[in-house]
Amino acid sequence: MDTNQFYQTLDEILFTNVEITSAALAWAIYLLAQHSCVQDKLQDAIRHVEVKSFADLNKIEYLEAVVLEIARYRPAVALTIPERTATDMYLGDYIIPAHVSVTLPALSPTHPPHK
């Protein structure tokens, strides 16, 4: 890898992280704005903890719950990690043969289709 390729790769890594972080924050703000009761409860939880360092944020259990729920509801990545089936798998009327790589859209498990 030459210097130019190194800088290009570094640039892609940094800007990808910025885009993922900003998208996650945008969804967090949007979802909190849509759920004022969660927003109020989170604000109340934050007000009752003295935060002097980043480690003090771990004391706010409701903050962790909200962050994890936002990440579950709106994943930062589009696809799950590919997994290889060990045996034949049955999914409704479909058969997924053994030794097949399976990748799911990340939203599928968290957003079932509407009937």
C-alpha positions, 0 to 999 in steps of 0.5 A: 500500500502506497502513501496515497492509498493509505490516506484514501483508506484513512479518509474513508474510515474517518468519514464513514464513522462520522456518517454512521455517528451522525445518522445514529444521532439524527435517529435518536433525536427524531425518535426522542422527539416522537416519544415525549414521555421517554424524553421526559423520563430520560431528562429526569434520569440525567438530572438526578446523576452528577456527571463529572466524567464519561464513566459517570454516564454508566450510572444512568441506567435509563440512558443505556436502555434508550440508546440500546433501544434506538440502536435496535429499532434503527440499526446503524448498518444495513445488513447483519453479519453473514452466517453459514447454516450448519444444517438444513433450516426451515423458515415457514415453507422455505428450506435453507440448505446446509452450508449456505451463507445467510445475510438478513436486512438489519431492519427485518427482525425489528420491523415485522411486515404489516398485515 
